[in-house]
Amino acid sequence: MKHEDSDREGNELIETKNKQILIDGEPQLIMCGEIHYYRLSPEEWQDRLDKLKSAGCNAVASYVPWLCHEPQEGAIELHGQTRPELDLAGFIDLCEKNDLYFFVRPGPFIMAEMKNEGIPHWVMDKHPDIVPVTWDGRQVLAKTLDYLAPGFLAETRKWFEAVMEVIAPRLYPNGGNIIGVQLDNEIGMLSWVSNSPDLTDVVLEDFTRWLKEQYDVGQLEQRYPFDLDNETVRSGAIRSPKENYAPSLHLDLGYYMRNRFARYVATLRGYAEEFGVKDVPFVVNIHGTGGGRALTYPIGISQLYESYTQAPGYISGSDIYFGDLTMGTFQDLYLINGFMDAVHNPDQPLTSVEFNCGDGNFGETHSGRYDPSAADFKIRMCIAQGNRMINYYLFTGGRNYRLDETFDDGNDRIAHTGERHGFAAPVSPEGELNYTFPRMARATRTMMAVADKLAVMEEEHDNVSFAFIPDYFMTESRYPESEQMREMYQNIEANRAPAAWENLARAMLLAGYRFGSVDIQNKPLDPKATPVLVLASALYLDRTVQQKLVDYMNVGGRIMLYGQVPNYDLEAKPCTILAEALGVKHKAVRSGDAHFALSVYGVGRAESRPEIRTHMAQEFDIQGAIEPFLRVYGSDEVCGFHTQVGDGEATVIATVYNCQIEFYKEMLESLGTKAALQHDCKFHGIFMTSTANKEGERFIHLLNLDGFDKTFSIYENGNELFNGRSIELQSKDGVMLPINMTIGDVKINYSTAEIQKSSGSTIEFRLTQSEDVISVTTDRDIDESDDYLIEQRRDQTLITSRKHAKVDDKLIISFR
């Protein structure tokens, strides 16, 4: 924080502009840690804040649990009179005394392993109608509520009135330290994971109103062959849909839920503003990672992008629960950061508001053992891709106290994790540091040492983008008895992510491609902005999107399609707009199994490629001047081809082709896109990208995803970087190497060591090599030292370390 004491005047500004977070006009990088004050005694608060600051963080975050602060209706307590640990005001004020920003998350839902997801028991008891029913009239399996039910909103407004009385005067624009307010938590997640959409009478009435706004009478009668105005008929027909309209219902229900969630978020914002909370960002967090992967994460983006793009003043935040970042998962994180950015408005920055940082021991069984590199790698990738805020969740553990009122639920505590909570966090419930803390802290301090640079830098991209189609991930509500929907879902799920991410996207990153993403469903698709588009496609694709892709190619756009050429729209109706433009006709989708080793072989441009086994291949009849390059063994049918479309072209790989890096590199280069940044390590396993600001200052970001050291050279457009010096990247290590970087009045031309700290007279580096070299240009004299050798070369000074990084990785250079 910029202020020196709590007497700072108000009227300061917090803005999001050009994908940056600006505080008083200055771009900021926010590194935050989640500390649940209500799970710690006030005597422990300062200790945890000390540990947070020692890790390099400049902000604190916390949920505010409604369940704890109002266990009995009307008795809202936020100042610690009944329980000292509930002194929300005191905790926020203590954070300000420690010169820490605060990010507050007041719900009403907070999850956090709390009973009822943080909602007081009395709310459901008083309003039983807000507990949703779902498919076939069943009760929902999760502890969720009807967000827009009048009874729930009335109670939520009272809660917001009370909690905003504490928050409003402590907002940064009012002279306090609160810089952001989250609205609810993981909206729609509980319904998705349990496949139990809210279908209460209130919701169905609202859904009917919405349908009438979207369609005229004739269209509605065609889509829904039942009386929508008859409540009894409507309830049965929607909760137990027939096959002849199940696809239409699925699509409309998904669109409606996006709209419903957006209205809920706007309602919560209205309550917050009514009670004085203004001029700070309102945050909507996105759920979806699980099982160490992000294959389903875009479901959360699909559900919520309308919520945080509906008006200025919102930002989105990711939930990153990945565990280790490995060769098997690194492309997941890269892609979802790109997808989030693709749907953002131009001013919205990337943030992560639940960034898992512990050791994975969630069940207290010591089975989820993360590598120390886990948080470090994810921090580095997120920052390289433009994340401006990261909130470590959970930074410290704590305890779940027992509620005064008992419910005979097994322990009567506020949460269902037992007495101790957050035993996987870098700081244990008792305040001890676990083995993940030092590496996480080192990475955080590294980012903060150059925070002014990173707060404005953007990732440099090659001229290729990965397509994002929100409707491909609108699969959270599926009627379990519909065979038609099951068939469509299985096809979309198989083609939207796993194979394309694990083969094509991974190969692109390993080949050095730095790519963003574009929302081809909702935003313009222009060859000037997106010369080459990579598309993961299923047998089903919206007809409007199909037409947009054809129009894009007709005016010069180039597409690499991986998966299947669509034959239907998203209501399972025949739609071959894209196939016809490509000059092909779908024949069949061949599948391999345990008794049939389906294989494809190369012809033409892929003739030198070995035959590979696969589990899927789409076969085509081809027309016109199409160049086949993949065929199915045995049938010799075409399953991969290149063709011209108008002034553009398309390369189609309609099979699960494995991660042959050179194959994809050749195919992309034939479409006119070449990775500018390259390395010559034959073992791969290196993630590499670069960031830059308008002044031309840059970082080269490198991760060694493997457990062995690697030595290689880095080239840009064929020219060797770092003056031809090889880079030694240690096992499971990441580095952020500066190029053309000015620190004070010292220009670092290049460095094989990382900047760790700087002052007026010194720059501290983390050494990364057996012999690090730092090239600087400065008018100042450099103090001699036994730790390094100084050599003057024309307009630069070379400083060569005499230390081996594996022995002693700290180097301080003094200037005078």
C-alpha positions in Angstrom: 0.0 0.0 0.0 1.1 3.5 -0.7 -0.1 5.3 2.4 2.1 5.5 5.5 -0.7 5.6 8.1 -4.4 5.3 8.6 -4.9 9.1 8.5 -4.7 9.0 4.7 -7.6 11.0 3.2 -10.2 9.3 1.0 -11.1 9.9 -2.6 -8.3 7.7 -3.9 -9.2 5.6 -7.0 -9.1 2.0 -7.8 -9.6 1.3 -11.5 -9.3 -1.6 -14.0 -8.0 -0.3 -17.3 -6.2 -1.8 -20.2 -6.2 -5.2 -18.3 -4.4 -3.5 -15.4 -5.3 -2.8 -11.8 -4.6 0.9 -11.0 -4.5 2.3 -7.5 -4.2 6.1 -7.4 -3.3 5.9 -11.1 -0.4 3.5 -10.6 -0.5 -0.1 -12.0 -0.3 -2.6 -9.2 0.5 -6.3 -8.8 -1.5 -7.7 -5.9 -0.1 -10.8 -4.2 -2.6 -11.9 -1.6 -3.1 -14.6 1.0 -6.3 -16.0 2.4 -6.5 -15.8 6.2 -9.7 -16.9 7.8 -9.8 -14.6 10.9 -12.8 -16.5 12.3 -10.7 -19.7 12.4 -8.0 -18.1 14.5 -7.9 -16.4 17.8 -7.1 -12.6 17.7 -3.8 -13.3 19.5 -2.7 -15.4 16.4 -3.7 -12.8 13.8 -0.4 -10.8 13.9 1.7 -13.9 13.7 -0.1 -15.0 10.5 0.2 -11.5 9.0 3.9 -11.5 9.8 4.3 -14.8 7.9 2.3 -13.5 5.1 4.5 -10.4 4.8 7.6 -12.5 5.0 6.3 -14.4 2.0 6.3 -11.1 0.0 2.5 -10.6 -0.1 1.0 -7.1 0.0 -2.7 -8.1 0.6 -5.0 -10.3 2.7 -8.2 -11.9 1.7 -11.0 -13.6 3.7 -14.5 -14.8 3.5 -17.0 -13.4 5.9 -19.2 -16.3 7.0 -22.8 -15.4 7.4 -23.3 -18.6 9.3 -20.9 -17.5 12.0 -21.9 -13.9 12.2 -25.7 -14.5 12.4 -26.2 -18.0 13.8 -29.6 -16.8 15.1 -31.8 -14.6 13.0 -31.4 -10.9 13.8 -28.4 -11.3 16.0 -25.7 -10.1 13.6 -22.3 -9.7 15.3 -19.3 -8.4 13.4 -17.2 -6.8 16.2 -16.2 -9.8 18.4 -18.5 -9.2 21.4 -19.7 -12.8 21.5 -16.6 -14.5 20.1 -13.3 -12.6 19.8 -12.5 -14.3 16.5 -15.5 -12.8 14.9 -14.1 -9.2 15.1 -14.2 -8.6 11.3 -13.6 -4.9 11.8 -10.7 -5.5 14.1 -9.0 -7.9 11.7 -9.4 -5.6 8.7 -8.0 -2.7 10.8 -5.0 -4.8 11.9 -4.3 -5.6 8.3 -4.3 -1.9 7.5 -1.9 -1.2 10.4 0.4 -3.8 8.7 0.2 -1.8 5.5 -1.7 -4.6 3.7 -4.6 -4.3 1.2 -7.7 -6.3 1.9 -9.9 -8.3 -0.4 -13.2 -9.1 1.3 -15.5 -12.0 0.3 -18.9 -11.6 2.2 -20.9 -14.2 0.3 -23.8 -14.9 1.0 -22.5 -18.3 -0.2 -18.8 -18.8 0.7 -18.3 -22.6 0.6 -14.9 -22.9 2.4 -16.0 -26.3 3.7 -18.6 -24.5 5.8 -21.9 -26.1 6.9 -24.6 -25.1 4.5 -21.8 -23.5 2.3 -21.8 -20.6 4.9 -25.6 -19.9 5.0 -27.2 -19.9 8.5 -29.4 -22.8 9.3 -32.3 -20.6 10.1 -32.5 -19.2 6.5 -33.6 -22.6 5.1 -35.8 -23.3 8.1 -37.6 -20.0 7.6 -37.9 -20.3 3.8 -38.2 -24.0 2.9 -39.4 -23.0 -0.6 -36.0 -21.7 -1.5 -34.4 -25.2 -1.4 -34.6 -26.2 -5.1 -36.1 -29.2 -6.7 -34.5 -30.5 -9.9 -34.9 -33.2 -12.6 -38.0 -35.4 -12.1 -39.0 -33.2 -9.1 -36.2 -34.5 -6.9 -34.6 -32.5 -4.1 -31.2 -31.1 -5.0 -28.3 -33.1 -3.8 -26.1 -30.1 -2.9 -26.6 -27.5 -0.3 -27.7 -24.8 -2.7 -30.6 -22.4 -2.8 -32.7 -20.6 -5.4 -30.6 -17.5 -5.9 -33.4 -15.2 -7.0 -36.1 -16.5 -4.6 -37.7 -13.4 -3.0 -37.3 -14.9 0.5 -33.6 -15.6 0.0 -32.9 -12.2 -1.5 -34.7 -10.5 1.4 -32.5 -12.2 4.0 -29.4 -11.6 1.9 -30.2 -7.9 1.7 -30.3 -7.7 5.5 -27.0 -9.5 5.7 -25.4 -7.1 3.2 -26.8 -4.1 5.1 -25.0 -5.3 8.2 -21.7 -6.4 6.7 -21.4 -3.4 4.4 -21.6 -1.2 7.5 -18.2 -2.6 8.4 -16.9 -2.7 4.8 -17.9 0.7 3.4 -15.9 3.0 5.7 -12.9 0.7 5.2 -12.9 0.9 1.5 -9.7 2.3 0.0 -11.5 5.2 -1.7 -12.8 6.1 1.8 -9.4 6.0 3.4 -9.2 2.3 4.3 -7.5 -0.7 2.8 -10.3 -2.7 1.1 -9.6 -2.8 -2.6 -12.1 -5.4 -3.8 -15.4 -7.0 -2.9 -16.4 -10.5 -4.1 -20.1 -11.1 -4.8 -21.2 -14.6 -3.7 -18.9 -17.5 -4.5 -18.7 -20.1 -7.3 -22.1 -19.3 -8.5 -23.8 -22.3 -10.2 -21.0 -24.7 -9.2 -23.1 -26.8 -6.8 -25.8 -27.3 -9.4 -23.3 -28.2 -12.0 -21.3 -30.8 -10.1 -24.5 -32.5 -8.9 -26.3 -32.2 -12.3 -29.2 -30.7 -10.5 -30.3 -27.4 -12.0 -32.6 -25.2 -9.9 -36.1 -26.0 -11.2 -38.3 -24.6 -8.4 -41.7 -23.2 -9.3 -40.3 -19.7 -9.1 -37.5 -20.5 -11.4 -39.8 -22.2 -13.9 -42.1 -19.2 -14.0 -39.2 -16.9 -14.6 -37.8 -19.3 -17.2 -41.2 -19.1 -19.0 -41.1 -15.3 -19.0 -37.6 -15.4 -20.4 -38.6 -17.8 -23.1 -41.4 -15.5 -24.2 -38.8 -12.7 -24.6 -36.6 -14.8 -26.8 -39.1 -16.5 -29.1 -42.4 -15.6 -30.7 -45.5 -17.7 -30.1 -45.0 -19.9 -33.2 -41.4 -20.7 -32.4 -42.3 -21.6 -28.8 -45.0 -23.9 -29.9 -42.5 -25.6 -32.2 -39.8 -25.9 -29.6 -42.1 -26.9 -26.7 -45.1 -29.0 -27.6 -46.9 -28.4 -24.3 -48.7 -25.6 -22.5 -46.1 -23.3 -21.0 -48.8 -21.3 -19.2 -50.2 -24.3 -17.4 -48.1 -24.5 -14.2 -48.7 -28.2 -13.6 -48.1 -29.2 -17.2 -45.0 -27.0 -17.4 -43.4 -28.2 -14.3 -43.7 -31.9 -15.3 -42.6 -31.3 -18.9 -39.5 -29.3 -18.0 -38.4 -31.3 -15.0 -38.9 -34.6 -17.0 -38.4 -33.6 -20.7 -39.2 -35.8 -23.6 -36.7 -36.7 -26.3 -38.3 -34.6 -29.0 -37.5 -31.3 -27.2 -34.7 -32.2 -24.8 -32.0 -30.6 -27.0 -34.0 -27.3 -27.2 -34.5 -27.3 -23.5 -30.9 -28.0 -22.8 -29.8 -25.0 -24.9 -32.4 -22.6 -23.6 -31.9 -23.6 -20.0 -28.2 -22.9 -20.4 -28.8 -19.5 -21.9 -31.4 -18.7 -19.2 -29.1 -19.7 -16.4 -26.4 -17.4 -17.6 -28.9 -14.6 -17.6 -30.2 -15.6 -14.2 -26.8 -15.7 -12.7 -26.0 -12.3 -14.2 -29.2 -10.8 -12.6 -28.3 -12.3 -9.3 -24.8 -10.8 -9.4 -26.3 -7.4 -10.4 -28.8 -7.7 -7.5 -26.0 -8.3 -5.0 -24.0 -5.4 -6.4 -27.1 -3.3 -6.0 -27.4 -4.2 -2.4 -23.7 -3.5 -1.8 -23.9 -0.1 -3.5 -27.1 0.7 -1.6 -25.2 0.3 1.6 -22.2 2.4 0.6 -19.8 0.1 -1.2 -18.7 1.8 -4.4 -15.6 2.7 -6.5 -13.9 -0.7 -5.9 -14.0 -3.7 -8.3 -16.7 -6.3 -7.7 -15.3 -9.8 -8.2 -17.0 -12.9 -9.6 -14.9 -16.1 -9.2 -15.0 -18.9 -11.7 -15.0 -22.5 -10.6 -14.2 -25.7 -12.5 -10.8 -27.2 -12.0 -10.7 -30.6 -10.4 -8.8 -33.8 -10.2 -5.6 -31.9 -11.0 -6.9 -30.8 -14.3 -8.8 -27.9 -16.0 -10.7 -29.9 -18.6 -14.0 -28.8 -17.1 -13.0 -25.3 -16.0 -14.4 -23.6 -19.0 -17.9 -24.7 -17.8 -17.5 -22.1 -15.1 -16.5 -19.5 -17.7 -19.5 -20.4 -19.7 -21.9 -20.2 -16.8 -20.6 -16.8 -15.5 -19.1 -14.7 -18.3 -22.3 -12.7 -18.7 -22.2 -12.0 -14.9 -18.9 -10.2 -15.0 -19.1 -8.7 -18.5 -22.5 -7.2 -18.1 -21.3 -3.7 -16.9 -18.1 -1.8 -16.0 -16.8 -2.4 -12.5 -16.6 -6.2 -12.5 -13.6 -8.4 -12.7 -13.4 -12.2 -12.8 -11.1 -14.5 -10.8 -10.1 -18.0 -11.4 -10.1 -21.0 -9.0 -6.8 -22.8 -9.6 -6.8 -26.3 -8.0 -4.2 -28.1 -10.1 -1.7 -29.7 -7.8 1.6 -30.1 -9.5 2.1 -28.4 -12.9 3.6 -31.1 -15.0 4.1 -32.1 -18.7 0.6 -33.6 -18.3 -1.2 -30.5 -17.1 0.8 -27.3 -18.0 -1.2 -26.7 -21.1 -4.5 -26.7 -19.1 -3.4 -23.7 -17.1 -2.2 -21.9 -20.2 -5.4 -22.5 -22.1 -7.8 -21.5 -19.4 -6.0 -18.2 -18.7 -6.4 -17.6 -22.4 -10.1 -18.5 -22.4 -10.8 -16.2 -19.5 -9.1 -13.3 -21.3 -11.0 -14.1 -24.5 -14.4 -13.3 -22.9 -13.2 -10.3 -21.0 -14.0 -6.7 -21.8 -11.0 -4.7 -23.0 -10.3 -3.3 -19.5 -10.7 -6.4 -17.4 -7.5 -8.0 -16.0 -6.9 -11.6 -15.3 -6.9 -12.5 -11.6 -6.9 -15.7 -9.5 -8.9 -15.5 -6.3 -8.5 -19.1 -5.2 -4.9 -20.1 -6.1 -4.2 -23.4 -4.4 -0.7 -23.1 -2.8 -0.3 -25.9 -0.2 1.0 -29.4 -0.2 -2.2 -31.2 -1.3 -2.8 -33.0 2.0 -6.5 -32.1 2.0 -7.7 -35.3 3.7 -4.8 -35.3 6.3 -3.6 -38.6 4.9 -0.3 -37.4 3.4 -1.4 -38.9 0.1 -1.7 -35.7 -1.9 2.0 -34.8 -1.8 2.7 -31.8 -4.1 6.2 -31.0 -5.3 7.6 -27.7 -4.0 7.5 -26.4 -7.6 3.7 -26.6 -7.7 2.8 -23.1 -6.6 6.0 -21.6 -8.0 5.3 -22.9 -11.6 1.6 -21.8 -11.5 2.5 -18.4 -10.1 5.1 -17.9 -12.9 2.7 -19.0 -15.7 -0.2 -16.9 -14.4 1.9 -13.8 -14.1 3.5 -14.3 -17.5 0.0 -14.5 -19.0 -1.0 -11.2 -17.4 -2.6 -12.1 -14.0 -2.6 -8.9 -11.9 -3.8 -10.4 -8.7 -3.2 -13.8 -7.1 -4.9 -14.9 -3.9 -3.2 -17.9 -2.2 -5.9 -20.2 -1.0 -5.5 -21.2 1.7 -2.5 -19.3 3.1 -2.9 -20.5 6.7 -5.0 -23.1 8.4 -7.1 -22.6 11.5 -9.8 -24.2 13.6 -13.6 -24.8 13.3 -15.3 -23.9 16.6 -18.5 -25.4 17.7 -21.8 -23.5 17.2 -23.7 -22.7 20.4 -26.9 -24.2 18.9 -26.5 -27.9 18.2 -27.9 -29.7 15.1 -27.0 -33.3 15.8 -24.9 -33.3 12.6 -21.9 -35.3 14.0 -19.8 -32.5 15.4 -21.8 -29.2 15.6 -18.9 -27.3 14.2 -19.0 -24.5 11.7 -17.5 -26.8 9.0 -17.3 -30.4 8.1 -13.5 -30.9 8.2 -13.3 -31.6 11.9 -11.6 -29.4 14.4 -8.6 -28.4 12.4 -9.0 -26.8 9.0 -6.5 -26.0 6.3 -4.0 -28.6 7.2 -2.7 -28.5 3.6 -1.9 -24.8 3.7 1.7 -23.5 3.7 1.1 -22.3 7.3 -0.5 -25.0 9.5 -3.5 -24.4 11.8 -0.9 -24.1 14.6 1.2 -21.6 12.7 4.0 -23.9 11.5 5.5 -23.5 8.1 5.4 -26.6 5.8 7.8 -27.6 3.1 5.9 -25.7 0.4 6.3 -22.3 2.1 9.9 -21.4 1.1 9.5 -22.0 -2.6 6.2 -20.2 -2.7 7.6 -17.2 -0.8 10.7 -17.1 -3.1 8.4 -16.9 -6.2 6.2 -14.2 -4.6 9.2 -12.1 -3.6 10.6 -12.5 -7.1 7.4 -11.1 -8.6 7.1 -8.3 -6.1 10.8 -7.2 -6.8 9.7 -6.2 -10.3 6.0 -5.6 -9.6 6.0 -2.3 -11.4 7.2 -4.0 -14.5 4.9 -7.0 -14.3 1.8 -4.9 -13.5 1.8 -3.5 -17.0 3.5 -6.2 -19.1 1.6 -8.3 -21.6 2.5 -11.6 -23.0 3.9 -11.5 -26.5 2.0 -13.7 -28.9 2.7 -15.3 -32.2 0.1 -14.8 -34.9 -2.1 -17.7 -33.9 -5.0 -18.0 -31.5 -6.9 -20.9 -29.9 -10.7 -20.7 -30.4 -13.0 -20.6 -27.4 -16.6 -21.5 -27.8 -18.6 -21.0 -24.5 -21.5 -23.1 -25.7 -19.2 -26.1 -26.0 -19.0 -26.0 -22.2 -22.6 -25.3 -21.6 -23.1 -28.9 -20.5 -23.7 -28.5 -16.8 -27.4 -29.4 -16.9 -28.2 -32.7 -18.5 -31.4 -34.6 -18.2 -30.0 -38.0 -17.1 -32.7 -40.1 -18.9 -32.2 -38.5 -22.4 -30.2 -40.8 -24.7 -30.1 -38.1 -27.4 -28.5 -35.7 -25.0 -26.1 -38.3 -23.7 -24.9 -39.0 -27.2 -24.3 -35.3 -28.0 -22.7 -34.6 -24.7 -20.2 -37.5 -25.0 -19.2 -36.3 -28.5 -18.8 -32.6 -27.4 -16.9 -33.5 -24.2 -14.5 -35.8 -26.1 -13.6 -33.2 -28.7 -13.7 -29.9 -26.9 -10.8 -30.5 -24.5 -9.0 -33.8 -23.8 -7.5 -34.8 -27.1 -7.1 -31.3 -28.5 -5.5 -30.0 -25.3 -3.2 -33.0 -24.7 -2.0 -33.3 -28.2 -2.4 -30.1 -30.2 -2.1 -27.5 -27.5 0.7 -29.2 -25.7 2.6 -29.7 -29.0 2.1 -26.0 -29.8 3.6 -24.9 -26.4 6.4 -27.4 -26.6 7.2 -26.1 -30.1 7.5 -22.6 -28.7 4.2 -21.1 -29.8 2.9 -18.3 -27.5 -0.8 -17.9 -28.3 -3.9 -16.2 -26.9 -7.5 -17.1 -27.3 -10.5 -15.6 -29.1 -14.2 -16.0 -28.3 -15.4 -16.9 -31.7 -19.0 -17.3 -30.5 -19.6 -13.7 -29.2 -16.8 -11.6 -30.7 -15.7 -10.6 -34.2 -13.4 -13.0 -36.0 -11.1 -10.9 -38.2 -8.1 -12.3 -40.1 -6.2 -9.1 -39.5 -6.4 -9.6 -35.7 -6.4 -13.4 -35.9 -4.5 -14.6 -39.0 -4.5 -18.3 -37.9 -7.1 -19.9 -35.7 -6.8 -23.3 -34.0 -10.2 -24.9 -33.4 -11.1 -27.9 -31.3 -14.3 -29.0 -33.0 -16.9 -31.7 -32.3 -19.6 -33.2 -34.6 -21.9 -30.6 -33.2 -21.4 -26.8 -33.6 -23.8 -23.9 -33.6 -24.8 -22.9 -37.2 -24.0 -19.2 -36.6 -20.5 -20.1 -35.5 -20.1 -22.4 -38.5 -21.1 -19.6 -40.8 -18.7 -17.2 -39.0 -15.8 -19.6 -39.6 -16.7 -19.8 -43.3 -16.9 -16.0 -43.6 -13.6 -15.8 -41.8 -11.9 -18.1 -44.3 -13.5 -16.5 -47.3 -11.7 -13.2 -46.5 -8.3 -14.8 -45.8 -8.5 -16.5 -42.4 -6.6 -19.7 -41.9 -7.9 -22.5 -39.7 -6.4 -25.6 -38.1 -9.3 -27.8 -37.1 -8.7 -30.7 -34.7 -11.3 -33.2 -33.8 -14.3 -33.6 -36.1 -15.9 -31.5 -38.8 -19.4 -30.7 -37.5 -22.5 -32.4 -39.1 -25.1 -31.0 -36.7 -26.0 -27.8 -34.8 -26.2 -27.7 -31.0 -29.8 -28.9 -31.0 -28.8 -32.0 -32.9 -30.3 -30.8 -36.1 -28.4 -31.5 -39.4 -26.1 -28.5 -40.2 -23.2 -28.9 -42.6 -22.4 -25.2 -43.4 -18.7 -25.7 -42.5 -18.4 -29.1 -44.1 -19.8 -27.8 -47.4 -17.4 -24.9 -47.5 -14.5 -27.2 -46.9 -15.7 -29.4 -49.7 -16.2 -32.6 -47.7 -19.1 -34.8 -46.7 -19.1 -36.8 -43.5 -19.2 -40.5 -44.0 -18.6 -42.1 -40.6 -16.8 -41.9 -37.3 -14.6 -44.9 -36.9 -13.6 -46.0 -33.4 -11.0 -48.3 -32.1 -11.3 -50.7 -29.2 -9.5 -53.5 -27.4 -10.1 -55.8 -30.4 -9.5 -53.3 -33.2 -6.3 -51.2 -33.4 -7.7 -48.3 -35.5 -4.7 -46.7 -37.2 -4.0 -43.8 -39.5 -1.1 -43.2 -41.9 0.3 -40.2 -43.7 0.2 -39.4 -47.3 1.3 -36.3 -49.3 2.8 -33.7 -46.9 2.6 -36.2 -44.0 4.0 -39.2 -45.9 7.1 -39.3 -43.8 5.1 -39.6 -40.6 4.9 -43.0 -39.0 1.5 -44.8 -38.9 -0.1 -44.3 -35.5 -2.8 -46.0 -33.6 -5.7 -43.9 -32.6 -9.2 -44.4 -31.1 -11.2 -42.1 -33.4 -11.1 -41.1 -37.0 -13.8 -39.2 -39.0 -13.9 -40.4 -42.6 -14.9 -38.1 -45.5 -16.0 -38.1 -49.1 -13.9 -35.3 -50.6 -14.8 -33.0 -53.4 -12.8 -30.5 -55.4 -9.1 -29.6 -55.0 -8.6 -31.1 -51.6 -5.1 -32.4 -50.5 -5.4 -35.4 -48.2 -2.6 -36.1 -45.8 -4.0 -38.6 -43.4 -5.9 -41.8 -44.2 -7.4 -44.7 -42.2 -5.5 -47.9 -42.5 -7.6 -50.6 -44.1 -10.3 -48.4 -45.6 -7.9 -45.8 -47.0 -10.6 -43.2 -46.3 -9.5 -39.6 -45.8 -9.4 -38.3 -42.2 -7.0 -35.4 -42.6 -6.8 -32.9 -45.4 -5.8 -29.4 -46.5 -8.1 -27.2 -48.6 -8.6 -23.6 -49.8 -11.8 -21.7 -48.8 -12.2 -18.4 -50.6 -9.1 -16.3 -49.9 -8.3 -18.5 -46.8 -7.5 -22.1 -46.1 -8.0 -24.9 -43.6 -6.0 -27.8 -42.3 -8.2 -30.5 -40.8 -7.0 -33.2 -38.5 -10.1 -35.3 -38.0 -8.6 -37.9 -35.8 -6.9 -38.2 -32.4 -3.4 -37.6 -33.6 -0.8 -37.9 -30.9 1.6 -35.2 -29.7 4.1 -35.2 -32.5 5.6 -31.8 -32.1 7.2 -31.6 -35.5 4.0 -32.7 -37.2 2.0 -29.9 -35.7 4.8 -27.4 -36.2 5.0 -28.2 -39.9 1.2 -28.0 -40.3 1.1 -24.6 -38.5 4.0 -23.2 -40.5 2.2 -24.2 -43.7 -0.7 -22.0 -42.6 1.7 -19.1 -42.2 2.4 -19.0 -38.5 5.9 -19.6 -37.0 7.0 -19.6 -33.4 9.4 -16.7 -33.0 10.8 -18.0 -29.7 12.7 -21.3 -30.0 15.1 -23.4 -28.0 17.3 -26.4 -29.0 16.7 -28.8 -26.1 16.0 -32.2 -27.6 14.3 -33.4 -24.5 11.4 -30.9 -24.6 9.6 -30.4 -21.2 10.3 -26.7 -21.3 7.5 -24.1 -21.1 8.7 -20.8 -22.6 7.1 -17.4 -23.2 7.9 -13.7 -23.0 6.4 -10.5 -21.7 7.0 -6.9 -22.6 5.9 -3.4 -21.9 5.7 -0.4 -24.1 9.2 0.7 -23.3 10.6 -2.6 -24.7 11.6 -4.1 -21.4 11.1 -7.8 -21.4 11.2 -11.0 -19.4 11.9 -14.5 -20.8 9.9 -16.9 -18.7 11.1 -20.5 -18.5 9.8 -23.6 -16.7 11.6 -26.9 -16.6 8.7 -29.3 -16.1 11.0 -32.4 -15.7 13.0 -33.7 -12.9 16.4 -33.3 -14.5 18.6 -30.4 -15.5 18.6 -29.1 -19.1 21.1 -27.0 -21.0 20.0 -25.2 -24.2 20.2 -22.0 -26.2 17.3 -19.7 -26.9 16.6 -18.1 -30.3 14.3 -15.4 -31.4 13.6 -15.2 -35.1 16.7 -17.2 -35.6 18.9 -14.9 -33.5 20.5 -16.3 -30.3 19.5 -14.5 -27.2 21.7 -13.8 -24.1 24.6 -13.0 -26.4 24.8 -16.7 -27.4 25.1 -18.0 -23.8 23.5 -21.4 -23.1 20.9 -21.5 -20.3 21.2 -24.2 -17.6 17.7 -24.8 -16.3 17.7 -26.8 -13.2 15.4 -29.7 -12.4 11.8 -28.5 -11.7 13.0 -24.9 -11.7 11.5 -21.7 -13.2 13.3 -18.5 -14.1 12.2 -15.0 -15.3 15.2 -13.5 -17.1 15.3 -9.8 -17.8 16.2 -8.3 -21.2 16.5 -4.5 -21.8 15.4 -3.9 -18.2 16.0 -0.6 -16.4 16.3 -0.7 -12.6 16.8 2.8 -11.3 19.6 4.2 -13.4 21.0 0.8 -14.3 20.0 -0.8 -17.6 20.2 -4.6 -17.6 20.8 -5.6 -21.2 20.4 -9.2 -20.3 20.9 -11.5 -17.3 20.9 -15.2 -16.7 20.1 -14.5 -13.1 16.7 -13.4 -11.7 16.2 -10.0 -10.1 15.3 -10.5 -6.4 15.5 -7.0 -4.8 16.8 -3.6 -5.6 17.6 -0.4 -3.8 19.3 2.9 -4.7 22.7 1.3 -4.5 22.3 -2.4 -4.9 20.6 -5.0 -7.0 20.2 -8.5 -5.6 20.0 -11.5 -8.0 19.1 -15.2 -7.7 21.8 -17.1 -9.6 20.6 -19.9 -11.8 23.7 -21.1 -13.6 27.1 -22.6 -12.9 28.4 -19.3 -14.1 25.9 -16.4 -14.4 26.5 -13.4 -16.6 24.7 -10.0 -16.2 25.3 -7.4 -18.8 24.6 -3.8 -17.7 24.9 -0.3 -19.0 25.3 2.4 -16.4 27.2 5.6 -15.7 27.8 4.5 -12.1 30.8 2.6 -10.9 30.4 -1.0 -9.8 32.0 -2.0 -6.5 34.5 -4.8 -6.8 33.8 -8.1 -5.0 35.2 -11.5 -4.6 31.7 -12.8 -5.7 32.0 -11.6 -9.3 34.3 -10.5 -12.1 33.8 -7.1 -13.8 34.7 -6.7 -17.5 34.1 -3.6 -19.6 33.1 -4.1 -23.2 32.5 -1.0 -25.2 29.0 0.2 -24.2 28.3 -2.5 -21.7 29.7 -4.0 -18.5 29.7 -7.8 -18.1 29.4 -9.0 -14.5 30.3 -12.7 -14.2 29.5 -14.5 -11.0 32.2 -16.6 -9.3 29.5 -18.6 -7.5 27.8 -21.8 -8.6 24.1 -21.4 -8.3 23.7 -24.9 -6.7 26.1 -23.9 -4.0 25.1 -20.3 -3.3 22.5 -18.6 -5.4 22.5 -15.1 -3.9 24.5 -12.4 -5.6 24.4 -8.7 -4.6 25.9 -6.1 -6.9 26.7 -2.7 -5.4 26.8 0.6 -7.4 28.2 3.9 -6.4 
